Amino acid sequence: MAVPITSRGAEALKEELKHLKTVARPEVVAAISEARAHGDLKENAEYHAAKEQQSFIEGRIQELESVLSNAQIIDPATLPQEGRVVFGVTVTLLNIDTDQEVKYQIVGDYESDIKLNRISVSSPIARALIGKEIDDVASVQAPGGNIEYEIVEIGYEA
């Protein structure tokens, strides 16, 4: 199944994969070798920690390779600018109750990061926004109750 991801998100995952394969994996192999040299492996905390780290790294490598092999890379700058909220766009919203503006980019699950205002396409707010146009109102069911956002601007930059 195709996994939607922005071109920037795909590049970030490729960089992480490269780092894991060329830096983290060799470092943990060296740490395991060093810990083995210390003797009895049953009571060697360094060895067990390094093996656990190795397991995490290998699992993450497999996950990233799987995501990237199934990725449907979408560059927001190449999307038809029809004035609708779609995957990859940056949308400026006005909270109708509080008059506060917020700006989010709708991205794939593997690149979402609320600190960077990138929300997953599968999040409740993104699902409420998809297909809407400027001046439309989207109602989002949040833990604290229903929130209504007016769409102020839609950007198609990467």
Accessible surface in RSA format (square Angstrom, percent):
REM  Atomic radii and reference values for relative SASA: ProtOr
REM  Chains: A
REM  Algorithm: Lee & Richards
REM  Probe-radius: 1.40
REM  Slices: 20
REM RES _ NUM      All-atoms   Total-Side   Main-Chain    Non-polar    All polar
REM                ABS   REL    ABS   REL    ABS   REL    ABS   REL    ABS   REL
RES MET A   1   208.70 108.1 149.95  99.2  58.75 139.9 126.80 107.8  81.91 108.5
RES ALA A   2    57.55  52.9  38.37  59.2  19.18  43.6  41.00  57.7  16.55  43.8
RES VAL A   3    33.64  22.1  32.61  29.5   1.03   2.5  33.64  29.2   0.00   0.0
RES PRO A   4    42.82  31.2  42.24  38.5   0.58   2.1  42.24  34.9   0.58   3.6
RES ILE A   5     1.13   0.6   1.13   0.8   0.00   0.0   1.13   0.8   0.00   0.0
RES THR A   6     2.29   1.6   2.29   2.3   0.00   0.0   1.74   2.3   0.55   0.8
RES SER A   7    34.76  29.4  33.41  44.6   1.36   3.1  26.27  56.0   8.49  11.9
RES ARG A   8   106.07  44.5  98.20  50.1   7.87  18.7  60.46  82.6  45.61  27.6
RES GLY A   9     4.80   5.9   0.00   N/A   4.80   5.9   4.11  11.3   0.69   1.6
RES ALA A  10     1.28   1.2   1.28   2.0   0.00   0.0   1.28   1.8   0.00   0.0
RES GLU A  11    95.93  55.1  95.78  72.5   0.15   0.3  45.61  88.2  50.32  41.1
RES ALA A  12    60.40  55.5  47.08  72.7  13.32  30.3  54.56  76.8   5.84  15.5
RES LEU A  13     9.50   5.3   9.50   6.8   0.00   0.0   9.50   6.7   0.00   0.0
RES LYS A  14    90.70  44.2  85.87  52.7   4.83  11.5  53.44  48.1  37.27  39.7
RES GLU A  15   107.03  61.4 103.70  78.5   3.33   7.9  42.68  82.6  64.35  52.5
RES GLU A  16    60.19  34.6  53.07  40.1   7.13  17.0  30.71  59.4  29.48  24.1
RES LEU A  17    22.88  12.7  22.88  16.4   0.00   0.0  22.88  16.1   0.00   0.0
RES LYS A  18   128.28  62.6 122.57  75.2   5.71  13.6  74.60  67.1  53.68  57.2
RES HIS A  19    95.34  52.1  91.69  63.7   3.64   9.3  59.49  61.3  35.84  41.7
RES LEU A  20    15.51   8.6  15.51  11.1   0.00   0.0  15.51  10.9   0.00   0.0
RES LYS A  21    78.43  38.3  68.04  41.7  10.39  24.7  32.59  29.3  45.84  48.8
RES THR A  22    83.42  59.3  61.21  62.1  22.21  52.9  59.52  79.9  23.90  36.1
RES VAL A  23    58.67  38.6  55.31  50.1   3.36   8.1  58.46  50.8   0.21   0.6
RES ALA A  24    14.48  13.3  13.17  20.3   1.31   3.0  13.55  19.1   0.93   2.5
RES ARG A  25    77.03  32.3  77.03  39.3   0.00   0.0  26.37  36.0  50.65  30.7
RES PRO A  26    65.99  48.1  54.76  49.9  11.23  40.8  61.14  50.5   4.85  30.2
RES GLU A  27   112.11  64.4 102.23  77.3   9.89  23.5  45.78  88.6  66.33  54.2
RES VAL A  28     8.73   5.7   5.59   5.1   3.13   7.5   8.57   7.4   0.15   0.4
RES VAL A  29    72.17  47.5  71.56  64.8   0.62   1.5  71.93  62.5   0.25   0.7
RES ALA A  30    60.61  55.7  50.46  77.9  10.15  23.1  57.00  80.3   3.61   9.6
RES ALA A  31    44.96  41.3  35.70  55.1   9.26  21.1  41.60  58.6   3.36   8.9
RES ILE A  32     9.82   5.6   9.82   7.3   0.00   0.0   9.82   7.1   0.00   0.0
RES SER A  33    63.99  54.1  54.90  73.3   9.10  21.0  33.51  71.4  30.48  42.7
RES GLU A  34   114.08  65.5 107.12  81.0   6.97  16.6  36.30  70.2  77.78  63.5
RES ALA A  35     2.01   1.8   1.38   2.1   0.62   1.4   1.68   2.4   0.32   0.9
RES ARG A  36   126.91  53.3 113.73  58.0  13.18  31.4  36.79  50.3  90.12  54.6
RES ALA A  37    89.70  82.5  47.17  72.8  42.53  96.7  60.40  85.1  29.30  77.6
RES HIS A  38   117.97  64.5  79.81  55.5  38.16  97.6  60.40  62.2  57.57  67.0
RES GLY A  39    39.46  48.7   0.00   N/A  39.46  48.7  35.33  97.0   4.13   9.2
RES ASP A  40    95.88  67.2  71.14  70.8  24.74  58.5  46.02 108.3  49.86  49.7
RES LEU A  41    61.01  34.0  57.62  41.2   3.40   8.5  57.74  40.6   3.27   8.8
RES LYS A  42   180.19  87.9 154.96  95.1  25.23  60.1 103.71  93.3  76.48  81.5
RES GLU A  43   154.95  89.0 120.49  91.2  34.47  82.1  45.92  88.8 109.03  89.0
RES ASN A  44    15.66  10.8   9.90   9.6   5.76  13.9   9.40  22.6   6.26   6.1
RES ALA A  45    80.60  74.1  67.78 104.6  12.81  29.1  73.86 104.0   6.74  17.8
RES GLU A  46   107.10  61.5  98.33  74.4   8.78  20.9  50.56  97.8  56.55  46.2
RES TYR A  47    25.82  12.1  25.82  14.7   0.00   0.0  10.83   8.1  14.99  18.5
RES HIS A  48    92.32  50.5  87.60  60.9   4.72  12.1  68.20  70.3  24.12  28.1
RES ALA A  49    62.78  57.7  50.83  78.4  11.95  27.2  57.95  81.6   4.83  12.8
RES ALA A  50     9.56   8.8   4.05   6.3   5.51  12.5   9.15  12.9   0.41   1.1
RES LYS A  51    80.59  39.3  76.25  46.8   4.35  10.3  41.18  37.1  39.41  42.0
RES GLU A  52   131.88  75.7 124.07  93.9   7.81  18.6  43.57  84.3  88.32  72.1
RES GLN A  53    88.33  49.4  85.82  62.7   2.51   6.0  26.63  56.7  61.70  46.8
RES GLN A  54    42.48  23.8  42.48  31.0   0.00   0.0   5.56  11.8  36.92  28.0
RES SER A  55    77.37  65.4  63.24  84.4  14.13  32.6  32.71  69.7  44.66  62.6
RES PHE A  56   128.19  64.1 117.97  73.1  10.22  26.6 126.93  77.0   1.26   3.6
RES ILE A  57     3.40   1.9   3.40   2.5   0.00   0.0   3.40   2.4   0.00   0.0
RES GLU A  58    55.98  32.1  55.77  42.2   0.21   0.5  35.90  69.4  20.08  16.4
RES GLY A  59    36.95  45.6   0.00   N/A  36.95  45.6  30.79  84.5   6.16  13.8
RES ARG A  60    54.40  22.8  50.41  25.7   4.00   9.5  13.60  18.6  40.80  24.7
RES ILE A  61     4.34   2.5   4.34   3.2   0.00   0.0   4.34   3.1   0.00   0.0
RES GLN A  62   126.66  70.8 121.03  88.5   5.63  13.4  34.32  73.1  92.34  70.0
RES GLU A  63    69.27  39.8  61.39  46.4   7.87  18.7  30.07  58.2  39.20  32.0
RES LEU A  64     0.00   0.0   0.00   0.0   0.00   0.0   0.00   0.0   0.00   0.0
RES GLU A  65    68.71  39.4  62.10  47.0   6.61  15.7  28.19  54.5  40.52  33.1
RES SER A  66    58.46  49.4  51.68  69.0   6.78  15.6  30.76  65.5  27.70  38.8
RES VAL A  67     6.69   4.4   5.34   4.8   1.35   3.2   6.69   5.8   0.00   0.0
RES LEU A  68    34.86  19.4  18.06  12.9  16.80  42.2  18.32  12.9  16.54  44.5
RES SER A  69    91.83  77.6  50.12  66.9  41.71  96.1  50.99 108.6  40.84  57.2
RES ASN A  70    64.30  44.3  55.91  54.0   8.39  20.2   7.58  18.2  56.72  54.8
RES ALA A  71    26.23  24.1   0.71   1.1  25.52  58.0   0.71   1.0  25.52  67.6
RES GLN A  72    96.12  53.7  90.11  65.9   6.00  14.3  28.19  60.0  67.92  51.5
RES ILE A  73    86.65  49.3  56.80  42.3  29.84  71.9  56.80  40.9  29.84  81.0
RES ILE A  74    31.72  18.0  29.63  22.1   2.09   5.0  31.72  22.8   0.00   0.0
RES ASP A  75    47.62  33.4  43.18  43.0   4.44  10.5  13.13  30.9  34.49  34.4
RES PRO A  76     0.99   0.7   0.99   0.9   0.00   0.0   0.99   0.8   0.00   0.0
RES ALA A  77    56.98  52.4  36.61  56.5  20.37  46.3  37.85  53.3  19.13  50.7
RES THR A  78   104.65  74.4  72.57  73.6  32.08  76.5  66.17  88.9  38.49  58.2
RES LEU A  79    37.46  20.9  31.11  22.3   6.35  16.0  31.51  22.1   5.95  16.0
RES PRO A  80    91.37  66.6  73.94  67.4  17.43  63.4  86.75  71.6   4.62  28.7
RES GLN A  81   126.03  70.5  89.42  65.4  36.61  87.2  23.07  49.1 102.96  78.1
RES GLU A  82   127.98  73.5  96.89  73.3  31.09  74.0  41.90  81.0  86.08  70.3
RES GLY A  83    26.43  32.6   0.00   N/A  26.43  32.6  23.83  65.4   2.60   5.8
RES ARG A  84   105.61  44.3 105.31  53.7   0.30   0.7  22.13  30.2  83.48  50.6
RES VAL A  85     0.00   0.0   0.00   0.0   0.00   0.0   0.00   0.0   0.00   0.0
RES VAL A  86    53.08  34.9  52.34  47.4   0.74   1.8  53.08  46.1   0.00   0.0
RES PHE A  87    23.07  11.5  19.39  12.0   3.68   9.6  19.39  11.8   3.68  10.5
RES GLY A  88     0.00   0.0   0.00   N/A   0.00   0.0   0.00   0.0   0.00   0.0
RES VAL A  89     0.00   0.0   0.00   0.0   0.00   0.0   0.00   0.0   0.00   0.0
RES THR A  90    18.79  13.4  17.12  17.4   1.68   4.0  10.53  14.1   8.26  12.5
RES VAL A  91     0.00   0.0   0.00   0.0   0.00   0.0   0.00   0.0   0.00   0.0
RES THR A  92    10.93   7.8  10.89  11.0   0.04   0.1   9.62  12.9   1.31   2.0
RES LEU A  93     0.00   0.0   0.00   0.0   0.00   0.0   0.00   0.0   0.00   0.0
RES LEU A  94    43.11  24.0  43.11  30.8   0.00   0.0  43.11  30.3   0.00   0.0
RES ASN A  95    22.14  15.3  22.14  21.4   0.00   0.0   2.94   7.1  19.20  18.6
RES ILE A  96    71.62  40.8  54.86  40.9  16.76  40.4  56.51  40.7  15.11  41.0
RES ASP A  97   115.06  80.6  78.05  77.7  37.01  87.5  28.03  66.0  87.04  86.8
RES THR A  98    77.29  55.0  52.20  52.9  25.09  59.8  60.02  80.6  17.27  26.1
RES ASP A  99   110.49  77.4  90.55  90.1  19.94  47.1  27.32  64.3  83.17  82.9
RES GLN A 100   124.62  69.7 119.82  87.6   4.80  11.4  34.99  74.5  89.64  68.0
RES GLU A 101   110.60  63.5  79.20  59.9  31.40  74.8  26.68  51.6  83.92  68.5
RES VAL A 102    42.15  27.7  35.81  32.4   6.34  15.3  42.15  36.6   0.00   0.0
RES LYS A 103   105.26  51.4 102.27  62.8   2.99   7.1  53.23  47.9  52.04  55.4
RES TYR A 104    29.72  13.9  29.20  16.6   0.52   1.4   2.43   1.8  27.29  33.6
RES GLN A 105    10.96   6.1   9.98   7.3   0.98   2.3   6.96  14.8   4.00   3.0
RES ILE A 106     0.00   0.0   0.00   0.0   0.00   0.0   0.00   0.0   0.00   0.0
RES VAL A 107     0.45   0.3   0.45   0.4   0.00   0.0   0.45   0.4   0.00   0.0
RES GLY A 108     0.76   0.9   0.00   N/A   0.76   0.9   0.76   2.1   0.00   0.0
RES ASP A 109    81.84  57.3  63.12  62.8  18.72  44.3  23.58  55.5  58.26  58.1
RES TYR A 110    92.13  43.0  67.53  38.4  24.60  64.0  36.79  27.6  55.34  68.2
RES GLU A 111    21.54  12.4  10.00   7.6  11.55  27.5  15.04  29.1   6.51   5.3
RES SER A 112    47.65  40.3  24.95  33.3  22.70  52.3   5.68  12.1  41.97  58.8
RES ASP A 113    53.80  37.7  46.43  46.2   7.36  17.4  17.93  42.2  35.87  35.8
RES ILE A 114   113.08  64.3 102.84  76.6  10.24  24.7 102.99  74.2  10.09  27.4
RES LYS A 115   186.12  90.8 150.28  92.2  35.83  85.3 102.87  92.6  83.25  88.7
RES LEU A 116   104.60  58.3  83.10  59.5  21.50  54.0  88.87  62.4  15.73  42.3
RES ASN A 117    63.89  44.1  62.62  60.5   1.27   3.0  10.16  24.4  53.73  51.9
RES ARG A 118    52.68  22.1  51.83  26.4   0.85   2.0   2.92   4.0  49.77  30.2
RES ILE A 119    11.81   6.7   8.91   6.6   2.90   7.0  11.81   8.5   0.00   0.0
RES SER A 120    16.12  13.6  15.26  20.4   0.86   2.0  15.13  32.2   0.99   1.4
RES VAL A 121    38.39  25.3  34.98  31.7   3.41   8.2  34.98  30.4   3.41   9.2
RES SER A 122    57.85  48.9  48.36  64.5   9.49  21.9  37.47  79.8  20.38  28.5
RES SER A 123    25.24  21.3  19.43  25.9   5.80  13.4  25.24  53.7   0.00   0.0
RES PRO A 124    75.66  55.1  70.59  64.3   5.07  18.4  71.79  59.3   3.87  24.0
RES ILE A 125    22.75  12.9  21.96  16.4   0.79   1.9  21.96  15.8   0.79   2.1
RES ALA A 126     0.00   0.0   0.00   0.0   0.00   0.0   0.00   0.0   0.00   0.0
RES ARG A 127   149.30  62.7 128.83  65.7  20.47  48.7  55.88  76.4  93.41  56.6
RES ALA A 128    23.39  21.5   8.84  13.6  14.56  33.1  20.85  29.4   2.54   6.7
RES LEU A 129     0.00   0.0   0.00   0.0   0.00   0.0   0.00   0.0   0.00   0.0
RES ILE A 130    71.95  40.9  55.66  41.5  16.30  39.3  55.66  40.1  16.30  44.2
RES GLY A 131    32.32  39.9   0.00   N/A  32.32  39.9  24.85  68.2   7.47  16.7
RES LYS A 132    66.35  32.4  64.24  39.4   2.11   5.0  18.97  17.1  47.38  50.5
RES GLU A 133    68.96  39.6  68.96  52.2   0.00   0.0  12.88  24.9  56.08  45.8
RES ILE A 134    80.49  45.8  66.91  49.9  13.57  32.7  66.91  48.2  13.57  36.8
RES ASP A 135   101.40  71.0  84.75  84.4  16.65  39.4  27.16  63.9  74.24  74.0
RES ASP A 136    54.10  37.9  49.41  49.2   4.68  11.1  10.46  24.6  43.64  43.5
RES VAL A 137    69.36  45.6  48.78  44.2  20.59  49.6  48.78  42.4  20.59  55.8
RES ALA A 138     0.06   0.1   0.00   0.0   0.06   0.1   0.06   0.1   0.00   0.0
RES SER A 139    57.80  48.8  36.97  49.3  20.83  48.0  31.49  67.1  26.31  36.9
RES VAL A 140    10.78   7.1   9.40   8.5   1.38   3.3  10.78   9.4   0.00   0.0
RES GLN A 141   130.54  73.0 113.85  83.2  16.70  39.8  62.31 132.6  68.23  51.7
RES ALA A 142    21.39  19.7  14.79  22.8   6.60  15.0  18.35  25.8   3.04   8.1
RES PRO A 143   153.53 111.9 107.73  98.2  45.81 166.5 121.69 100.5  31.84 197.9
RES GLY A 144    84.92 104.7   0.00   N/A  84.92 104.7  45.24 124.2  39.68  88.9
RES GLY A 145    27.98  34.5   0.00   N/A  27.98  34.5  27.10  74.4   0.88   2.0
RES ASN A 146    83.27  57.4  58.17  56.2  25.10  60.4  25.80  62.1  57.47  55.5
RES ILE A 147    48.58  27.6  48.58  36.2   0.00   0.0  48.58  35.0   0.00   0.0
RES GLU A 148    72.35  41.5  71.89  54.4   0.46   1.1  11.49  22.2  60.86  49.7
RES TYR A 149    23.13  10.8  23.13  13.2   0.00   0.0   2.67   2.0  20.46  25.2
RES GLU A 150    51.73  29.7  51.73  39.1   0.00   0.0   2.97   5.7  48.76  39.8
RES ILE A 151     0.00   0.0   0.00   0.0   0.00   0.0   0.00   0.0   0.00   0.0
RES VAL A 152    56.72  37.3  42.27  38.3  14.45  34.8  44.59  38.7  12.13  32.9
RES GLU A 153    93.60  53.7  93.40  70.7   0.20   0.5  23.55  45.6  70.04  57.2
RES ILE A 154    18.01  10.2   0.84   0.6  17.17  41.4   0.84   0.6  17.17  46.6
RES GLY A 155    13.07  16.1   0.00   N/A  13.07  16.1  12.41  34.1   0.66   1.5
RES TYR A 156    19.53   9.1  13.19   7.5   6.34  16.5  13.06   9.8   6.47   8.0
RES GLU A 157    97.02  55.7  88.93  67.3   8.09  19.3  64.96 125.6  32.06  26.2
RES ALA A 158    64.42  59.2  38.28  59.1  26.14  59.5  41.12  57.9  23.31  61.7
END  Absolute sums over single chains surface
CHAIN  1 A     9377.1       7670.4       1706.7       5122.9       4254.2
END  Absolute sums over all chains
TOTAL          9377.1       7670.4       1706.7       5122.9       4254.2
